[in-house]
Amino acid sequence: MPDAPVLVQVYQNIVLIKIDKDRLLEMPVINAVSDAINKQIEMHPKISLVLDFASVTNMSSAMIGKFIAIHKLVKKYKGRMAIANLKPPIFELFKMTKLHKVFDIRDSAEEVINYYKRKPL
Amino acid sequence: MSLIIKQEAAPTDIDWVLERRLPSQMEFKEELVEAITACMEERQWFCEDDRHWLLLCLDEAIVNAMIHGNEGDPRLCIDVRVGSKEDTKQWIIMVSDEGEGFSPEDVPDANDPDSLLLEHGRGILLMNEWLDELVYYDNGSTIYMARSYVKQEQGS
Protein backbone atom coordinates (compact mmCIF):
# COMPACT_ATOMS: atom_id res chain seq x y z
CA MET A 1 0.00 0.00 0.00
CA PRO A 2 1.38 3.47 -0.85
CA ASP A 3 2.04 6.10 1.84
CA ALA A 4 -1.20 7.89 2.58
CA PRO A 5 -1.32 11.25 0.78
CA VAL A 6 -2.56 13.11 3.84
CA LEU A 7 -1.16 15.83 6.10
CA VAL A 8 -2.31 15.63 9.70
CA GLN A 9 -2.36 18.46 12.25
CA VAL A 10 -3.69 17.90 15.76
CA TYR A 11 -4.88 20.57 18.23
CA GLN A 12 -6.02 18.66 21.32
CA ASN A 13 -8.97 16.67 19.99
CA ILE A 14 -9.36 18.71 16.84
CA VAL A 15 -7.72 16.82 13.98
CA LEU A 16 -7.22 18.53 10.64
CA ILE A 17 -6.46 16.15 7.79
CA LYS A 18 -5.51 17.70 4.47
CA ILE A 19 -5.88 15.32 1.57
CA ASP A 20 -2.75 15.92 -0.48
CA LYS A 21 -3.87 14.28 -3.72
CA ASP A 22 -5.90 15.50 -6.67
CA ARG A 23 -7.32 12.20 -7.92
CA LEU A 24 -8.99 9.85 -5.45
CA LEU A 25 -9.64 7.15 -8.03
CA GLU A 26 -7.11 4.36 -7.55
CA MET A 27 -8.02 1.73 -4.94
CA PRO A 28 -4.57 1.72 -3.23
CA VAL A 29 -4.85 5.52 -2.80
CA ILE A 30 -8.47 5.30 -1.62
CA ASN A 31 -7.58 2.61 0.92
CA ALA A 32 -4.49 4.50 2.13
CA VAL A 33 -6.49 7.73 2.67
CA SER A 34 -9.29 5.87 4.42
CA ASP A 35 -6.91 3.90 6.67
CA ALA A 36 -5.01 7.05 7.67
CA ILE A 37 -8.24 8.82 8.66
CA ASN A 38 -9.58 5.78 10.52
CA LYS A 39 -6.32 5.59 12.48
CA GLN A 40 -6.75 9.19 13.69
CA ILE A 41 -10.37 8.52 14.69
CA GLU A 42 -9.28 5.54 16.78
CA MET A 43 -6.41 7.52 18.34
CA HIS A 44 -8.71 10.42 19.31
CA PRO A 45 -12.02 9.30 20.86
CA LYS A 46 -14.66 12.07 20.61
CA ILE A 47 -12.68 13.49 17.74
CA SER A 48 -13.50 16.79 16.06
CA LEU A 49 -12.36 15.88 12.56
CA VAL A 50 -11.87 18.34 9.73
CA LEU A 51 -11.16 16.99 6.26
CA ASP A 52 -9.63 19.55 3.91
CA PHE A 53 -10.42 18.74 0.28
CA ALA A 54 -8.65 21.74 -1.28
CA SER A 55 -6.43 19.53 -3.47
CA VAL A 56 -9.11 17.06 -4.56
CA THR A 57 -10.27 17.38 -8.18
CA ASN A 58 -11.54 13.85 -8.89
CA MET A 59 -13.27 11.30 -6.74
CA SER A 60 -14.90 7.93 -7.43
CA SER A 61 -17.98 6.40 -5.83
CA ALA A 62 -15.65 4.01 -3.99
CA MET A 63 -14.05 6.97 -2.19
CA ILE A 64 -17.51 8.36 -1.39
CA GLY A 65 -18.34 5.00 0.19
CA LYS A 66 -15.21 5.22 2.34
CA PHE A 67 -16.21 8.69 3.57
CA ILE A 68 -19.59 7.29 4.62
CA ALA A 69 -17.79 4.56 6.60
CA ILE A 70 -15.58 7.26 8.17
CA HIS A 71 -18.68 9.27 9.10
CA LYS A 72 -20.18 6.21 10.79
CA LEU A 73 -16.95 5.54 12.70
CA VAL A 74 -16.80 9.15 13.94
CA LYS A 75 -20.40 8.84 15.20
CA LYS A 76 -19.58 5.52 16.86
CA TYR A 77 -16.81 7.20 18.85
CA LYS A 78 -19.16 10.12 19.73
CA GLY A 79 -17.18 12.57 17.64
CA ARG A 80 -18.06 15.03 14.90
CA MET A 81 -16.67 15.79 11.49
CA ALA A 82 -16.77 18.40 8.77
CA ILE A 83 -15.56 18.57 5.20
CA ALA A 84 -14.08 21.83 3.95
CA ASN A 85 -12.73 23.49 0.81
CA LEU A 86 -14.66 21.42 -1.69
CA LYS A 87 -14.10 22.35 -5.31
CA PRO A 88 -17.42 22.87 -7.17
CA PRO A 89 -17.31 19.55 -9.12
CA ILE A 90 -16.66 17.61 -5.91
CA PHE A 91 -19.44 19.43 -4.07
CA GLU A 92 -21.66 18.50 -7.02
CA LEU A 93 -20.96 14.81 -6.36
CA PHE A 94 -22.02 15.17 -2.72
CA LYS A 95 -25.15 17.01 -3.81
CA MET A 96 -26.14 14.48 -6.48
CA THR A 97 -25.82 11.64 -3.99
CA LYS A 98 -27.72 13.74 -1.40
CA LEU A 99 -24.77 13.35 0.95
CA HIS A 100 -24.52 17.11 1.39
CA LYS A 101 -27.39 16.56 3.86
CA VAL A 102 -25.37 13.97 5.77
CA PHE A 103 -21.98 15.68 5.94
CA ASP A 104 -21.29 19.03 7.56
CA ILE A 105 -19.79 20.87 4.56
CA ARG A 106 -18.00 24.16 5.24
CA ASP A 107 -16.33 26.74 3.04
CA SER A 108 -12.99 26.71 4.86
CA ALA A 109 -11.09 24.53 7.33
CA GLU A 110 -10.22 27.59 9.45
CA GLU A 111 -13.91 28.41 9.87
CA VAL A 112 -14.78 24.98 11.21
CA ILE A 113 -11.64 24.72 13.38
CA ASN A 114 -12.55 28.04 15.03
CA TYR A 115 -16.09 26.78 15.56
CA TYR A 116 -14.80 23.54 17.13
CA LYS A 117 -12.47 25.56 19.40
CA ARG A 118 -15.37 27.72 20.57
CA LYS A 119 -17.66 24.71 21.08
CA PRO A 120 -15.56 21.83 22.45
CA LEU A 121 -17.24 18.44 22.81
CA MET B 1 -32.62 6.25 -11.17
CA SER B 2 -33.01 4.72 -14.61
CA LEU B 3 -31.09 1.51 -15.06
CA ILE B 4 -31.46 -0.12 -18.47
CA ILE B 5 -30.20 -3.67 -18.86
CA LYS B 6 -30.83 -5.38 -22.20
CA GLN B 7 -30.34 -9.04 -23.07
CA GLU B 8 -29.31 -8.18 -26.63
CA ALA B 9 -25.82 -7.54 -27.91
CA ALA B 10 -24.44 -4.00 -27.98
CA PRO B 11 -24.81 -1.89 -31.15
CA THR B 12 -22.20 -2.36 -33.84
CA ASP B 13 -22.87 0.68 -36.06
CA ILE B 14 -20.07 2.68 -34.49
CA ASP B 15 -16.86 4.02 -36.00
CA TRP B 16 -14.26 2.73 -33.57
CA VAL B 17 -11.08 4.73 -33.08
CA LEU B 18 -9.58 2.82 -30.15
CA GLU B 19 -9.90 -0.82 -29.10
CA ARG B 20 -8.09 -2.43 -26.18
CA ARG B 21 -8.27 -5.84 -24.51
CA LEU B 22 -6.56 -6.29 -21.17
CA PRO B 23 -6.65 -8.54 -18.10
CA SER B 24 -8.66 -7.61 -15.02
CA GLN B 25 -5.72 -6.12 -13.14
CA MET B 26 -6.01 -2.66 -11.62
CA GLU B 27 -2.43 -1.73 -12.46
CA PHE B 28 -3.46 -1.45 -16.12
CA LYS B 29 -6.30 0.97 -15.42
CA GLU B 30 -4.38 4.25 -15.23
CA GLU B 31 -2.60 3.72 -18.55
CA LEU B 32 -5.86 2.69 -20.20
CA VAL B 33 -7.68 5.77 -18.90
CA GLU B 34 -4.85 7.98 -20.15
CA ALA B 35 -4.99 6.38 -23.62
CA ILE B 36 -8.75 6.89 -23.83
CA THR B 37 -8.71 10.50 -22.63
CA ALA B 38 -5.81 11.35 -24.97
CA CYS B 39 -7.67 9.82 -27.91
CA MET B 40 -10.85 11.76 -27.08
CA GLU B 41 -9.01 14.98 -26.34
CA GLU B 42 -7.31 14.83 -29.73
CA ARG B 43 -10.78 14.77 -31.34
CA GLN B 44 -12.11 17.50 -29.02
CA TRP B 45 -14.88 15.23 -27.80
CA PHE B 46 -14.94 16.76 -24.33
CA CYS B 47 -14.06 20.10 -22.79
CA GLU B 48 -11.70 20.65 -19.90
CA ASP B 49 -14.54 21.44 -17.50
CA ASP B 50 -15.90 17.95 -18.12
CA ARG B 51 -12.63 16.07 -17.64
CA HIS B 52 -13.52 15.07 -14.07
CA TRP B 53 -16.81 13.60 -15.33
CA LEU B 54 -15.11 11.59 -18.03
CA LEU B 55 -12.54 10.27 -15.54
CA LEU B 56 -15.31 9.34 -13.13
CA CYS B 57 -17.27 7.44 -15.80
CA LEU B 58 -14.19 5.60 -17.04
CA ASP B 59 -13.15 4.69 -13.51
CA GLU B 60 -16.62 3.40 -12.56
CA ALA B 61 -17.05 1.41 -15.79
CA ILE B 62 -13.59 -0.18 -15.74
CA VAL B 63 -13.62 -0.97 -12.01
CA ASN B 64 -17.11 -2.48 -12.24
CA ALA B 65 -16.07 -4.65 -15.21
CA MET B 66 -12.89 -5.88 -13.51
CA ILE B 67 -14.13 -6.26 -9.93
CA HIS B 68 -17.80 -7.13 -10.30
CA GLY B 69 -18.11 -8.48 -13.87
CA ASN B 70 -14.90 -10.52 -13.90
CA GLU B 71 -14.83 -10.88 -10.09
CA GLY B 72 -11.23 -9.66 -10.06
CA ASP B 73 -10.01 -12.78 -11.89
CA PRO B 74 -6.83 -11.70 -13.75
CA ARG B 75 -7.32 -14.56 -16.23
CA LEU B 76 -10.47 -12.83 -17.46
CA CYS B 77 -10.21 -9.80 -19.74
CA ILE B 78 -12.12 -6.63 -20.37
CA ASP B 79 -12.64 -5.15 -23.81
CA VAL B 80 -12.75 -1.38 -24.15
CA ARG B 81 -13.81 0.42 -27.32
CA VAL B 82 -14.05 4.11 -28.06
CA GLY B 83 -15.74 5.52 -31.13
CA SER B 84 -18.39 7.82 -32.50
CA LYS B 85 -21.74 7.79 -34.27
CA GLU B 86 -22.16 10.33 -37.04
CA ASP B 87 -25.99 10.21 -37.06
CA THR B 88 -26.39 11.10 -33.38
CA LYS B 89 -23.14 13.10 -33.14
CA GLN B 90 -22.11 11.19 -30.03
CA TRP B 91 -18.93 9.66 -28.79
CA ILE B 92 -19.35 6.12 -27.48
CA ILE B 93 -17.36 4.15 -24.91
CA MET B 94 -18.13 0.48 -24.40
CA VAL B 95 -16.56 -1.71 -21.72
CA SER B 96 -17.28 -5.46 -21.79
CA ASP B 97 -16.38 -8.10 -19.24
CA GLU B 98 -16.53 -11.89 -19.36
CA GLY B 99 -19.05 -12.25 -16.54
CA GLU B 100 -22.69 -13.34 -16.58
CA GLY B 101 -24.09 -9.83 -16.28
CA PHE B 102 -26.41 -8.63 -13.52
CA SER B 103 -30.00 -7.69 -12.83
CA PRO B 104 -31.45 -4.38 -11.54
CA GLU B 105 -32.12 -6.03 -8.15
CA ASP B 106 -28.34 -6.38 -7.68
CA VAL B 107 -27.97 -2.59 -7.57
CA PRO B 108 -29.31 -0.53 -4.66
CA ASP B 109 -31.52 2.38 -5.65
CA ALA B 110 -29.32 5.35 -4.80
CA ASN B 111 -32.42 7.59 -4.70
CA ASP B 112 -34.07 5.51 -2.00
CA PRO B 113 -33.69 7.31 1.37
CA ASP B 114 -32.93 3.93 2.97
CA SER B 115 -29.85 3.65 0.72
CA LEU B 116 -28.45 7.03 1.74
CA LEU B 117 -25.81 5.65 4.09
CA LEU B 118 -24.91 2.55 2.10
CA GLU B 119 -21.20 2.43 1.33
CA HIS B 120 -21.64 1.30 -2.28
CA GLY B 121 -24.01 1.60 -5.24
CA ARG B 122 -23.62 5.22 -6.35
CA GLY B 123 -21.51 4.73 -9.48
CA ILE B 124 -24.42 4.29 -11.90
CA LEU B 125 -26.28 7.26 -10.43
CA LEU B 126 -23.27 9.52 -10.94
CA MET B 127 -22.56 8.29 -14.47
CA ASN B 128 -26.22 8.83 -15.39
CA GLU B 129 -25.96 12.46 -14.34
CA TRP B 130 -23.47 13.33 -17.04
CA LEU B 131 -23.99 10.84 -19.85
CA ASP B 132 -26.69 11.23 -22.48
CA GLU B 133 -27.09 7.46 -22.68
CA LEU B 134 -26.11 4.73 -20.24
CA VAL B 135 -27.30 1.29 -21.27
CA TYR B 136 -26.12 -2.18 -20.30
CA TYR B 137 -26.14 -4.82 -23.04
CA ASP B 138 -25.35 -8.55 -23.06
CA ASN B 139 -27.43 -8.99 -19.88
CA GLY B 140 -25.27 -6.38 -18.15
CA SER B 141 -21.78 -7.48 -19.14
CA THR B 142 -21.31 -4.57 -21.57
CA ILE B 143 -21.73 -0.97 -20.53
CA TYR B 144 -22.53 1.48 -23.33
CA MET B 145 -21.84 5.13 -22.53
CA ALA B 146 -22.66 7.91 -24.96
CA ARG B 147 -22.61 11.68 -24.93
CA SER B 148 -22.94 14.35 -27.59
CA TYR B 149 -19.66 15.81 -28.76
CA VAL B 150 -21.58 18.77 -30.23
CA LYS B 151 -22.15 20.12 -26.71
CA GLN B 152 -18.41 20.50 -26.33
CA GLU B 153 -18.12 22.27 -29.70
CA GLN B 154 -20.85 24.66 -28.59
CA GLY B 155 -19.22 25.08 -25.21
CA SER B 156 -22.39 24.18 -23.34
Interface residues (C-beta under 8 A of the other chain):
Chain A: R23 L25 E26 M27 T57 N58 M59 S60 S61 A62 I64 G65 K66 I68 A69 H71 K72 P89 L93 M96 T97 K98 L99 V102
Chain B: M26 K29 E30 H52 W53 L55 L56 D59 E60 V63 A110 L116 L117 L118 E119 H120 G121 R122 G123 L125 L126 E129
